[in-house]
């Protein structure tokens, strides 16, 4: 069984920024697509019911004669998509291990802005849980696991916390570099390498522009709104498109730091890199987890990187697959 201690990248790959950038590189995306195509899986598009008229797109992949290991639901990070490199490469690994896989797009991610009028925000857990229930109904399996990266890891753990009350039967939740304390992450983005702040601002502005073009009567924000920095733009979103009274309340709404997961009943595995430049490591030091959850900390890896070599093979997708294969307790 792989552990975080087994991740030993060559010295030239131990820079956290290099790890994080390579994770989203064109090379990784192409490798992920090739791996998924080479798996021999048949992949079909589905629109899943998020409740209340919400529609979420997902892609179901299955290898003929496969699926004996169960069903894996994969969740991407903020401004990622089902086509992110880690989603494709993890899906290929899971398919090879006998899982059927559903890669789910959050609202307004990938090519899905037209499916819902309202804007995405990180407290829309209900619709993701509802969609997961629809996934389980359409593709019944004795074993269903959920795995996510970054914000997707945060959603996976919150989904696992909510699952018993929602009637969703999950056998395991797996998270890689999950967002624990959104307020701390925002501060880290503002004081860290400007590349990350620029990246998320650029992607989010593009998403908002696309939404405005599709629903101009509903989303008539002007260039002054789109020119706001990440914190101010988040505050604008909170005030106009959520029920939260402040940005602090909004961040608290999806925080899982401290003892927020104390009631977790679903077994959970979490992989974190000590040098993550986006998720402050200090939030993990003070994290109080129940006996059902296990945190592993690698010395290197950056943010959702864990790249192993020049070919951009990833340790995280191997780790996720092994954790998904753990026997049902």
C-alpha positions as CSV (number, residue, x, y, z in Angstrom):
1,X,0.0,0.0,0.0
2,X,1.4,3.3,-1.1
3,X,1.9,6.0,1.6
4,X,2.8,9.7,1.4
5,X,6.3,8.7,2.5
6,X,6.7,6.7,-0.8
7,X,6.5,9.9,-2.8
8,X,10.2,10.7,-3.4
9,X,10.5,12.9,-6.5
10,X,14.0,13.6,-8.0
11,X,15.6,16.7,-6.6
12,X,14.9,18.9,-9.6
13,X,11.2,18.2,-9.1
14,X,11.0,19.3,-5.5
15,X,10.1,22.9,-6.1
16,X,6.4,23.4,-5.2
17,X,5.7,25.9,-7.9
18,X,7.2,23.7,-10.6
19,X,5.0,20.8,-9.3
20,X,1.9,23.0,-9.3
21,X,2.5,24.3,-12.8
22,X,3.4,21.0,-14.3
23,X,0.2,19.5,-12.8
24,X,-1.9,21.7,-15.2
25,X,0.6,21.6,-18.1
26,X,-0.3,20.8,-21.7
27,X,1.9,17.7,-21.5
28,X,-0.2,16.4,-18.5
29,X,-3.5,17.1,-20.2
30,X,-2.4,15.3,-23.4
31,X,-1.1,12.4,-21.4
32,X,-4.3,12.2,-19.5
33,X,-6.3,12.1,-22.7
34,X,-4.1,9.4,-24.2
35,X,-4.3,7.3,-21.0
36,X,-8.1,7.6,-21.0
37,X,-8.4,6.7,-24.7
38,X,-6.0,3.8,-24.3
39,X,-8.0,2.4,-21.4
40,X,-10.6,1.0,-24.0
41,X,-13.4,2.6,-22.0
42,X,-16.7,3.6,-23.5
43,X,-17.5,7.2,-22.4
44,X,-20.9,8.8,-22.6
45,X,-22.3,12.2,-21.5
46,X,-25.1,12.4,-19.0
47,X,-27.0,15.3,-17.4
48,X,-27.6,14.6,-13.8
49,X,-30.3,15.9,-11.6
50,X,-29.0,18.4,-9.0
51,X,-32.5,19.0,-7.5
52,X,-34.6,22.2,-7.9
53,X,-34.2,22.2,-11.7
54,X,-30.3,22.2,-11.5
55,X,-28.6,20.2,-14.1
56,X,-25.0,19.0,-13.8
57,X,-23.0,17.4,-16.6
58,X,-21.0,14.2,-16.1
59,X,-19.2,11.7,-18.2
60,X,-19.5,8.0,-17.4
61,X,-16.7,5.7,-18.5
62,X,-16.8,1.9,-18.4
63,X,-14.7,-0.9,-19.8
64,X,-16.7,-3.8,-21.2
65,X,-16.7,-6.5,-18.6
66,X,-15.4,-4.1,-16.0
67,X,-17.0,-2.3,-13.1
68,X,-16.4,-5.2,-10.6
69,X,-14.5,-2.9,-8.2
70,X,-17.4,-0.5,-8.0
71,X,-18.2,3.1,-9.1
72,X,-15.9,6.1,-8.6
73,X,-17.2,9.6,-8.7
74,X,-14.5,12.2,-9.4
75,X,-14.7,15.9,-8.5
76,X,-12.4,18.6,-10.0
77,X,-11.0,21.8,-8.4
78,X,-12.2,25.3,-8.8
79,X,-12.1,26.4,-12.5
80,X,-11.0,22.9,-13.4
81,X,-13.3,20.5,-15.3
82,X,-13.8,16.8,-16.1
83,X,-11.0,17.3,-18.7
84,X,-8.4,18.5,-16.2
85,X,-5.3,16.3,-16.4
86,X,-5.7,14.9,-12.9
87,X,-9.3,13.9,-13.7
88,X,-8.4,12.1,-16.8
89,X,-5.3,10.4,-15.4
90,X,-7.1,9.3,-12.2
91,X,-10.0,8.1,-14.2
92,X,-7.7,6.0,-16.4
93,X,-6.1,4.5,-13.3
94,X,-9.4,3.7,-11.7
95,X,-10.7,2.1,-14.9
96,X,-7.6,-0.1,-15.0
97,X,-8.4,-1.2,-11.5
98,X,-11.9,-2.4,-12.4
99,X,-14.0,0.7,-11.5
100,X,-16.6,2.4,-13.6
101,X,-16.0,6.2,-13.4
102,X,-18.2,9.3,-13.5
103,X,-16.4,12.6,-13.8
104,X,-18.8,15.3,-12.7
105,X,-18.6,19.0,-13.7
106,X,-19.6,21.5,-11.1
107,X,-22.0,24.2,-12.3
108,X,-20.3,26.7,-14.7
109,X,-17.3,24.4,-15.2
110,X,-16.2,22.9,-18.4
111,X,-18.6,23.6,-21.3
112,X,-21.7,23.8,-19.0
113,X,-22.5,27.4,-18.4
114,X,-25.7,27.1,-20.4
115,X,-27.2,24.4,-18.2
116,X,-28.1,26.7,-15.3
117,X,-29.0,30.4,-15.0
118,X,-27.5,30.9,-11.6
119,X,-23.8,31.3,-10.9
120,X,-21.6,28.7,-9.3
121,X,-20.3,29.2,-5.7
122,X,-18.6,26.9,-3.3
123,X,-21.5,26.4,-0.9
124,X,-23.7,24.7,-3.5
125,X,-23.2,21.3,-1.8
126,X,-26.8,20.3,-2.0
127,X,-26.9,20.1,-5.7
128,X,-23.7,18.1,-5.9
129,X,-25.0,15.6,-3.3
130,X,-28.3,15.4,-5.2
131,X,-26.5,14.7,-8.4
132,X,-24.4,12.0,-6.7
133,X,-27.6,10.3,-5.7
134,X,-28.7,10.4,-9.3
135,X,-25.4,8.9,-10.4
136,X,-25.9,6.1,-7.8
137,X,-29.4,5.5,-9.1
138,X,-28.4,5.3,-12.8
139,X,-25.3,3.2,-12.2
140,X,-26.1,0.9,-9.2
141,X,-23.0,-0.6,-7.6
142,X,-22.3,-2.4,-4.4
143,X,-19.4,0.0,-3.8
144,X,-19.4,3.8,-4.5
145,X,-16.4,6.0,-3.7
146,X,-16.0,9.8,-4.2
147,X,-12.6,11.4,-4.8
148,X,-11.7,15.0,-5.4
149,X,-8.9,17.4,-5.8
150,X,-8.5,20.8,-4.2
151,X,-12.0,22.3,-4.0
152,X,-13.3,19.0,-5.3
153,X,-11.6,17.4,-2.3
154,X,-13.4,19.8,0.0
155,X,-16.7,18.9,-1.7
156,X,-15.9,15.1,-1.4
157,X,-15.4,15.4,2.3
158,X,-18.5,17.5,2.9
159,X,-20.5,15.1,0.7
160,X,-19.3,12.2,2.9
161,X,-20.3,14.1,6.0
162,X,-23.8,14.7,4.5
163,X,-24.2,11.3,2.9
164,X,-26.0,9.4,5.7
165,X,-28.6,12.1,6.1
166,X,-29.1,12.3,2.4
167,X,-29.5,8.6,1.9
168,X,-26.4,8.4,-0.2
169,X,-24.4,5.2,0.4
170,X,-20.7,6.0,0.1
171,X,-18.0,3.4,1.0
172,X,-15.1,5.9,1.0
173,X,-14.2,9.5,0.4
174,X,-10.7,10.4,-0.9
175,X,-9.3,14.0,-1.1
176,X,-6.1,15.4,-2.5
177,X,-5.0,18.8,-1.2
178,X,-8.5,19.8,-0.1
179,X,-9.4,23.3,0.8
180,X,-9.8,23.4,4.6
181,X,-10.0,27.0,5.6
182,X,-11.1,29.2,2.6
183,X,-10.3,32.4,4.4
184,X,-6.7,31.2,5.0
185,X,-6.5,30.1,1.4
186,X,-7.5,33.5,0.1
187,X,-4.9,35.2,2.3
188,X,-2.3,32.7,1.0
189,X,-3.2,33.5,-2.6
190,X,-2.9,37.2,-1.9
191,X,0.5,37.1,-0.3
192,X,2.0,34.2,-2.3
193,X,3.4,33.9,-5.8
194,X,1.3,36.2,-8.0
195,X,0.9,33.5,-10.6
196,X,-1.8,31.7,-8.7
197,X,-3.9,34.8,-8.0
198,X,-3.6,35.8,-11.7
199,X,-4.5,32.3,-12.8
200,X,-7.7,32.0,-10.7
201,X,-8.8,35.6,-11.5
202,X,-8.3,35.1,-15.2
203,X,-10.3,31.9,-15.3
204,X,-13.1,33.2,-13.1
205,X,-13.5,36.4,-15.1
206,X,-13.7,34.4,-18.3
207,X,-16.4,32.2,-16.8
208,X,-18.4,35.2,-15.7
209,X,-18.1,36.8,-19.1
210,X,-19.4,33.5,-20.7
211,X,-22.3,33.5,-18.2
212,X,-23.2,37.1,-19.0
213,X,-23.2,36.3,-22.8
214,X,-25.6,33.4,-22.2
215,X,-28.0,35.2,-19.8
216,X,-27.6,38.9,-20.3
217,X,-30.9,39.9,-18.7
218,X,-29.9,38.1,-15.5
219,X,-26.2,38.8,-15.4
220,X,-25.7,42.4,-16.5
221,X,-22.5,43.1,-14.5
222,X,-20.2,45.7,-16.1
223,X,-16.5,45.8,-16.7
224,X,-16.0,47.5,-13.3
225,X,-17.2,44.3,-11.6
226,X,-15.0,42.0,-13.7
227,X,-11.9,44.2,-12.9
228,X,-12.2,43.6,-9.2
229,X,-9.5,41.6,-7.4
230,X,-10.3,38.1,-6.3
231,X,-11.3,39.0,-2.7
232,X,-13.5,41.9,-3.9
233,X,-15.1,39.9,-6.6
234,X,-15.8,37.1,-4.1
235,X,-17.5,39.8,-1.9
236,X,-19.6,40.9,-4.9
237,X,-20.7,37.3,-5.5
238,X,-21.6,36.8,-1.9
239,X,-23.7,39.9,-1.7
240,X,-25.7,39.4,-4.9
241,X,-25.8,35.7,-5.5
242,X,-25.8,33.9,-2.1
243,X,-27.8,34.1,1.1
244,X,-24.7,34.8,3.2
245,X,-24.4,38.2,4.9
246,X,-20.6,38.6,4.5
247,X,-17.6,37.1,2.9
248,X,-16.6,35.7,6.3
249,X,-19.9,33.8,6.6
250,X,-19.5,32.6,3.1
251,X,-16.0,31.2,3.8
252,X,-17.3,29.6,7.0
253,X,-20.1,27.9,5.0
254,X,-17.7,25.6,3.2
255,X,-14.8,25.4,5.7
256,X,-13.9,22.0,7.0
257,X,-11.0,23.0,9.3
258,X,-10.9,22.5,13.0
259,X,-13.5,19.9,14.2
260,X,-16.0,20.5,11.3
261,X,-15.6,16.8,10.2
262,X,-16.0,15.4,13.7
263,X,-19.3,13.7,12.8
264,X,-17.9,12.0,9.7
265,X,-19.0,8.4,9.5
266,X,-17.8,7.5,6.0
267,X,-14.1,6.3,5.9
268,X,-11.9,9.0,4.4
269,X,-8.3,9.3,3.2
270,X,-6.6,12.6,2.6
271,X,-3.3,13.4,0.9
272,X,-1.6,16.7,1.5
273,X,1.7,18.2,0.5
274,X,3.6,20.1,3.2
275,X,4.9,22.6,0.6
276,X,1.5,23.3,-1.0
277,X,1.7,27.0,-2.1
278,X,-2.1,27.4,-2.2
279,X,-3.5,25.5,0.8
280,X,-1.7,26.7,4.0
281,X,-0.1,23.8,5.8
282,X,-0.8,25.3,9.1
283,X,-4.6,24.6,8.7
284,X,-3.7,20.9,8.6
285,X,-1.6,21.0,11.7
286,X,-4.7,22.0,13.8
287,X,-7.2,19.8,12.0
288,X,-9.2,17.5,14.3
289,X,-10.3,14.4,12.4
290,X,-12.4,11.5,13.6
291,X,-11.2,7.9,13.7
292,X,-12.8,7.3,10.3
293,X,-10.5,9.7,8.6
294,X,-6.8,9.4,7.9
295,X,-4.4,12.2,6.8
296,X,-1.1,11.5,5.0
297,X,1.4,14.3,4.5
298,X,4.0,14.2,1.8
299,X,7.1,16.5,2.1
300,X,6.8,17.6,-1.5
301,X,4.1,17.8,-4.2
302,X,2.9,21.4,-4.5
303,X,-0.7,22.0,-5.1
304,X,-2.3,18.8,-6.5
305,X,1.0,18.1,-8.3
306,X,2.9,15.0,-6.9
307,X,4.7,14.7,-10.3
308,X,7.1,11.8,-10.3
309,X,9.3,12.3,-13.4
310,X,9.9,14.2,-16.6
311,X,7.1,12.3,-18.3
312,X,4.7,13.9,-15.7
313,X,3.5,10.6,-14.3
314,X,1.6,11.4,-11.1
315,X,1.8,9.8,-7.7
316,X,-1.6,11.1,-6.6
317,X,-3.7,9.1,-9.1
318,X,-1.9,5.9,-8.0
319,X,-2.5,6.8,-4.4
320,X,-6.2,7.6,-5.0
321,X,-6.7,4.3,-6.8
322,X,-5.2,2.2,-4.1
323,X,-7.3,4.0,-1.4
324,X,-10.4,3.4,-3.5
325,X,-9.6,-0.3,-3.6
326,X,-9.5,-0.6,0.2
327,X,-12.0,-3.2,1.5
328,X,-15.3,-2.1,2.8
329,X,-15.2,-2.1,6.6
